[in-house]
Structure formats: C-alpha cells, structure tokens
Amino acid sequence: MDPLSDVLSLLRPHTCRAGGFDLGGNFCIKFAQHASVKYYAVAYGECWLTVEGVPKAVRLTEGDCFLLPRGFASCLASDLKLTPVDAPTIFPFPLNGRIASYNGGGDCLLVGGNFVLTGKHADILLAELPPIVHIRKKSHKAAMRWCVRQMRDELRNPQPGGFLIAQQLAYVILVQALRLHLAEGLRGRVGWLFALSDKQMSAAITSMHDEPAHDWTVEELGQRVGMSRSIFALRFKATVGVSPMQYLTRWRMLLAGDRMANTSNSISEIAQSLGYESASAFAKAFKKIMGCSPRQYGRKNLGTIWEP
C-alpha cells in the first residue's frame, strides 16, 4: 500500500454517520463538539461555515467539500447575523442514511457524515491537518462530483443496500478530500502528510512503509530517490520534521503496537518481523517512542500520540 493508505488502515476509520442536510430559507445551525472527523460536500446551493477558534468564516458553494478533523464546534448559516439554533433540537440524530430537512429545504443540500478513528494514534493524521480542510478548486470539485452525486442519489432514493453504498462513498470522499488537500500545493508545511506531495520524499517514505523490516540506511534511501546521503538527510528532516531513521523507528513502533493489540503474535515474533534481532533493542526503541515497555503496552493496551 501507499503511506496514506497505510496510516488510514492503521487508524481503522469507520463511519459513525452518513446522511445529509437539506436546508431552506434563513438558517444558522450550531453543531456541538464531536469526537470524529466530520466531512460534507455541497451538492447544491451555498452557505457559510464557521468553526470555533477559527476567526474567518468560510463561504461554501456548490461542489465544495470540507473536513473538520479537530472536533471543534461549528455552524452552517445562510446569514452569519442570525442567532444559532442547536442542531439536535431540529434534526433527528443520528441520521443513519437519511437527509434531514429544515425550513422545507431546497436552497442548500449537504451530504456526508462523520468518521470515527478507532486506532489508538489518531494524531498521526489529525495533528497534520488544520481545523478546516476546504476543497474548492474547480478541478478538484470536478474530481469529487461523481461521488457526491452518487451519495446524494443513494440518500434521496433509498434502495436495498443503499446505506452500505452511502458509507463506502463517504469513505471515498474522505480519502479523495485528503488527496486533493495534498494537491493544493502546501509548500512550507512540515510533516509526513505534506511530504507525500514531494515525489522524492514520498518515494522514500513509501520504501520504508513497504519494507519496514529492511535494514535501511540514509545512504540507501538517498540512492532510491536519486540524492546524495547528506542532501537527502537535510531535505527529509526539513520536509518531514524528523530524520529518516527517526521516522522509520516510529513507524515500526506504531506497527508493533497495532500488532500487539490485534494479533496473537509474541513480542519476540513482532520484533523480528520489524527487523530487530535483539529483543532488548526492540524494547528500548519501543519504550522511547510509545512511552512504556512492550509488555506494559500489551498488558494495559496503552497508547500515546505519535509525533510528528
């Protein structure tokens, strides 16, 4: 798999809700804080989006998609001067594959839902993203159009298996939005996610993800991407935020923690599968990254934030 797919698979995202809002007339609807990644696309119409802690409101138009990865409270409004109404007082939550109407609908339709990240290291992804990811370029909206229309149709015209199809389309919208966010030209941003938009750094990260047990060296990784050892090391650190070997070690430890939690493999088997011949060397690296020994992690199922 590619690195983004690797990380999403590790986090095990699943749909908490899939549905939509058909809004009409004047509205200002407040949505509370949430422990999930919220994503919506504007099927037609337009409205304003505000997010707690973000000073500037965002204008959403037809075809726009947005992600709210941090869980902050938000508002959707036709007029920002209106007094907000709490969403649970007017909508039948959870939507569960339905489109909820307000004021008769007809002016602005949004489809999407919420994803819960069930993996223990959600900050691998969420810490890399801003409070609002707004997809608005014409070419990018065109790339999302088919999924948005299909999801709208599935929600509007329920058929056997429609809810499952809507869930799968929602997942596609989430991944596509992340891909398009990277394609926005995020120069100057530091982190593994942004490094994926750099072909050489992405190739190096992909190599480490493809063969985490390989005895990688900085020189070998540099050769893989056509750079000298010193230039590659400097470029990787400046782009990703850590050295290549630090990144590799952290990725190995995340894989180790996932295997401890989700397989019956012994610690020694996991260590060998990730390139560690010595159990003590593995335990030392694991404790440094995860904050506890492998045995403590396996016993208590502890988790820590992965940085960066």
C-alpha positions as CSV (number, residue, x, y, z in Angstrom):
1,M,0.0,0.0,0.0
2,D,1.0,3.7,-0.2
3,P,1.7,5.6,3.0
4,L,-1.6,7.4,3.3
5,S,-3.5,4.1,2.9
6,D,-1.1,2.5,5.5
7,V,-1.9,5.2,8.0
8,L,-5.7,5.1,7.4
9,S,-5.7,1.3,7.7
10,L,-3.8,1.6,11.0
11,L,-6.4,4.1,12.3
12,R,-9.3,1.8,11.2
13,P,-11.7,4.6,10.4
14,H,-15.4,3.6,10.3
15,T,-18.5,5.7,9.5
16,C,-20.3,6.8,12.5
17,R,-23.0,8.6,10.4
18,A,-23.8,9.0,6.8
19,G,-26.5,11.4,5.7
20,G,-27.3,14.9,4.6
21,F,-29.0,18.2,5.4
22,D,-31.5,19.9,3.0
23,L,-31.7,23.5,4.2
24,G,-34.1,26.2,3.1
25,G,-34.8,29.8,3.8
26,N,-32.8,31.6,6.6
27,F,-30.8,29.3,8.9
28,C,-28.0,29.3,11.3
29,I,-27.4,25.8,12.8
30,K,-24.9,25.1,15.5
31,F,-23.2,21.7,15.7
32,A,-21.5,20.7,19.0
33,Q,-18.0,19.4,19.5
34,H,-17.5,16.0,18.2
35,A,-15.1,13.1,18.6
36,S,-14.8,12.3,15.0
37,V,-13.7,13.6,11.6
38,K,-16.7,15.4,10.1
39,Y,-16.9,15.8,6.3
40,Y,-19.5,17.2,4.0
41,A,-19.9,18.2,0.4
42,V,-22.3,20.8,-1.0
43,A,-24.5,19.0,-3.6
44,Y,-26.1,22.3,-4.5
45,G,-26.6,25.8,-3.1
46,E,-24.3,27.8,-0.8
47,C,-23.9,28.8,2.8
48,W,-21.4,30.0,5.4
49,L,-19.3,27.7,7.6
50,T,-17.8,28.9,10.9
51,V,-15.6,26.8,13.2
52,E,-14.9,27.5,16.9
53,G,-11.4,29.1,17.2
54,V,-11.1,29.9,13.5
55,P,-11.6,33.7,13.1
56,K,-12.7,33.8,9.5
57,A,-15.9,32.3,8.1
58,V,-15.7,30.1,5.0
59,R,-18.1,30.5,2.1
60,L,-19.2,27.2,0.7
61,T,-20.6,26.9,-2.8
62,E,-21.8,24.0,-5.0
63,G,-19.3,21.3,-5.2
64,D,-17.2,22.4,-2.3
65,C,-16.1,19.8,0.3
66,F,-14.9,20.4,3.8
67,L,-13.3,18.3,6.6
68,L,-13.4,19.2,10.2
69,P,-10.8,16.9,11.7
70,R,-10.3,18.5,15.1
71,G,-13.8,18.1,16.5
72,F,-14.4,21.8,17.2
73,A,-18.0,23.2,17.3
74,S,-19.2,24.6,14.0
75,C,-22.1,26.5,12.4
76,L,-23.8,26.3,9.0
77,A,-25.6,29.6,8.1
78,S,-27.3,31.4,5.3
79,D,-26.7,34.6,7.3
80,L,-24.0,34.9,10.0
81,K,-26.0,37.5,11.9
82,L,-28.7,35.1,12.8
83,T,-28.9,33.5,16.2
84,P,-27.7,29.9,16.1
85,V,-30.1,27.0,16.7
86,D,-28.7,23.8,18.2
87,A,-28.8,21.0,15.6
88,P,-30.2,18.3,17.9
89,T,-33.3,20.4,18.5
90,I,-34.2,20.4,14.8
91,F,-32.7,17.2,13.3
92,P,-33.3,13.6,14.2
93,F,-29.8,12.4,15.1
94,P,-28.3,10.0,14.2
95,L,-29.2,10.5,10.5
96,N,-28.5,6.9,9.6
97,G,-28.6,7.2,5.9
98,R,-31.2,9.9,5.7
99,I,-31.4,13.5,4.5
100,A,-32.9,15.8,7.2
101,S,-34.8,18.8,6.1
102,Y,-35.0,22.3,7.6
103,N,-37.4,25.1,6.6
104,G,-38.7,22.9,3.8
105,G,-35.2,22.5,2.2
106,G,-34.5,23.3,-1.4
107,D,-31.8,26.0,-1.0
108,C,-28.7,24.2,0.1
109,L,-28.0,20.4,0.2
110,L,-25.0,18.9,2.0
111,V,-24.2,15.2,2.0
112,G,-21.5,13.5,4.1
113,G,-21.2,12.3,7.7
114,N,-18.7,11.6,10.5
115,F,-15.8,9.1,10.7
116,V,-14.6,7.7,14.0
117,L,-10.9,6.7,14.1
118,T,-10.7,3.6,16.2
119,G,-6.9,3.2,16.1
120,K,-5.1,4.4,19.1
121,H,-2.9,7.0,17.4
122,A,-5.4,9.3,15.6
123,D,-3.0,12.2,16.0
124,I,-0.8,10.6,13.3
125,L,-3.3,12.1,10.9
126,L,-5.2,14.7,12.8
127,A,-2.2,16.7,14.1
128,E,-1.2,17.2,10.5
129,L,-4.5,18.8,9.4
130,P,-5.8,22.4,10.0
131,P,-9.2,22.9,11.8
132,I,-10.8,23.2,8.4
133,V,-9.8,21.5,5.2
134,H,-11.7,23.3,2.4
135,I,-11.7,21.7,-1.1
136,R,-12.8,24.5,-3.5
137,K,-10.7,24.5,-6.7
138,K,-12.7,24.0,-9.8
139,S,-10.7,21.0,-11.0
140,H,-10.8,19.4,-7.5
141,K,-14.5,19.8,-7.2
142,A,-14.9,18.1,-10.6
143,A,-12.9,15.2,-9.2
144,M,-15.4,14.9,-6.3
145,R,-18.5,15.4,-8.4
146,W,-19.3,11.8,-9.2
147,C,-19.1,10.6,-5.6
148,V,-21.1,13.5,-4.3
149,R,-23.9,12.9,-6.8
150,Q,-24.0,9.2,-6.2
151,M,-24.2,9.7,-2.4
152,R,-26.9,12.3,-2.9
153,D,-28.9,9.8,-5.0
154,E,-28.4,6.9,-2.6
155,L,-29.7,9.0,0.3
156,R,-32.6,10.5,-1.6
157,N,-33.8,7.3,-3.2
158,P,-33.3,4.5,-0.7
159,Q,-32.8,1.1,-2.2
160,P,-31.7,-2.3,-0.8
161,G,-28.1,-2.0,0.3
162,G,-28.2,1.8,-0.1
163,F,-26.9,2.6,3.3
164,L,-23.8,0.4,2.8
165,I,-23.2,2.1,-0.5
166,A,-23.5,5.5,1.1
167,Q,-21.0,4.5,3.7
168,Q,-18.5,3.4,1.1
169,L,-19.0,6.5,-0.9
170,A,-18.4,8.5,2.2
171,Y,-15.1,6.8,2.8
172,V,-14.1,7.6,-0.8
173,I,-15.0,11.2,-0.3
174,L,-12.8,11.3,2.8
175,V,-9.8,9.8,1.1
176,Q,-10.3,11.9,-2.0
177,A,-10.5,15.1,0.1
178,L,-7.2,14.3,1.8
179,R,-5.6,13.6,-1.6
180,L,-6.9,16.9,-3.0
181,H,-5.7,18.7,0.1
182,L,-2.2,17.5,-0.6
183,A,-2.5,18.6,-4.2
184,E,-3.3,22.2,-3.1
185,G,0.5,22.9,-3.1
186,L,1.1,23.0,0.6
187,R,4.7,24.3,0.3
188,G,6.4,25.2,3.5
189,R,4.3,22.9,5.7
190,V,6.2,20.3,7.7
191,G,5.1,16.7,8.4
192,W,4.8,13.3,6.8
193,L,1.4,14.1,5.2
194,F,2.7,17.1,3.4
195,A,5.9,15.3,2.5
196,L,3.7,12.9,0.4
197,S,3.2,15.8,-2.1
198,D,7.0,15.8,-2.7
199,K,7.8,13.0,-5.2
200,Q,11.3,12.2,-3.8
201,M,10.3,12.3,-0.1
202,S,7.1,10.3,-0.9
203,A,9.2,7.7,-2.6
204,A,11.5,7.4,0.5
205,I,8.5,7.1,2.9
206,T,6.9,4.5,0.6
207,S,10.1,2.5,0.6
208,M,10.1,2.4,4.4
209,H,6.4,1.5,4.6
210,D,6.8,-1.2,2.0
211,E,9.7,-2.9,3.8
212,P,9.7,-1.8,7.5
213,A,11.9,-4.7,8.5
214,H,14.6,-3.9,5.9
215,D,17.9,-2.6,7.4
216,W,17.6,0.8,5.8
217,T,20.4,3.4,5.8
218,V,20.2,7.1,5.0
219,E,22.6,6.4,2.1
220,E,20.4,3.7,0.6
221,L,17.2,5.7,0.9
222,G,19.0,8.7,-0.7
223,Q,20.1,6.4,-3.6
224,R,16.5,5.2,-4.0
225,V,15.3,8.8,-4.7
226,G,18.4,9.9,-6.6
227,M,20.0,12.1,-4.0
228,S,23.3,12.1,-2.1
229,R,23.2,11.0,1.5
230,S,23.8,14.4,3.0
231,I,21.3,16.3,0.8
232,F,18.6,13.6,1.3
233,A,19.1,13.7,5.1
234,L,18.7,17.5,5.2
235,R,15.8,17.5,2.8
236,F,13.9,14.8,4.7
237,K,14.4,16.5,8.0
238,A,13.2,19.8,6.6
239,T,10.2,18.3,4.9
240,V,9.0,15.7,7.4
241,G,10.3,17.2,10.6
242,V,12.4,14.3,11.8
243,S,15.3,12.4,10.4
244,P,14.8,9.3,8.1
245,M,15.8,6.9,10.8
246,Q,13.6,8.6,13.4
247,Y,10.7,8.3,11.0
248,L,11.4,4.6,10.3
249,T,11.7,3.8,14.0
250,R,8.4,5.5,14.8
251,W,6.6,3.8,12.0
252,R,8.0,0.4,13.1
253,M,6.8,1.0,16.7
254,L,3.3,2.0,15.5
255,L,3.1,-1.2,13.6
256,A,4.4,-3.1,16.6
257,G,1.7,-1.6,18.9
258,D,-1.0,-2.4,16.3
259,R,0.1,-6.0,16.1
260,M,0.3,-6.3,19.9
261,A,-3.3,-5.1,20.1
262,N,-4.7,-7.0,17.2
263,T,-2.8,-10.3,16.7
264,S,-1.7,-13.2,18.9
265,N,2.0,-12.8,17.9
266,S,4.5,-12.8,20.7
267,I,6.7,-9.8,21.3
268,S,9.8,-11.6,20.0
269,E,7.9,-12.5,16.8
270,I,6.8,-8.9,16.3
271,A,10.3,-7.6,17.0
272,Q,11.8,-10.0,14.4
273,S,9.1,-9.1,11.8
274,L,10.2,-5.5,12.1
275,G,13.9,-6.1,11.7
276,Y,15.0,-6.4,15.3
277,E,17.2,-9.4,16.0
278,S,17.6,-8.3,19.7
279,A,14.5,-8.2,21.9
280,S,16.3,-5.8,24.2
281,A,17.0,-3.3,21.3
282,F,13.3,-3.6,20.2
283,A,12.1,-3.0,23.8
284,K,14.4,0.0,24.2
285,A,13.1,1.6,20.9
286,F,9.5,0.8,21.8
287,K,9.7,2.4,25.2
288,K,11.3,5.5,23.8
289,I,8.5,6.0,21.2
290,M,5.5,4.6,22.9
291,G,6.2,5.7,26.5
292,C,6.1,2.2,28.0
293,S,7.6,-1.2,27.6
294,P,6.1,-3.7,25.1
295,R,4.9,-5.9,28.0
296,Q,3.2,-2.9,29.7
297,Y,1.6,-1.9,26.4
298,G,0.3,-5.4,25.7
299,R,-1.0,-5.8,29.3
300,K,-2.6,-2.4,29.6
301,N,-3.3,-1.6,25.9
302,L,-1.9,1.9,26.4
303,G,-1.5,4.4,23.5
304,T,0.4,7.6,23.0
305,I,0.4,10.4,20.5
306,W,2.7,9.9,17.6
307,E,4.8,12.9,16.7
308,P,5.1,14.4,14.2
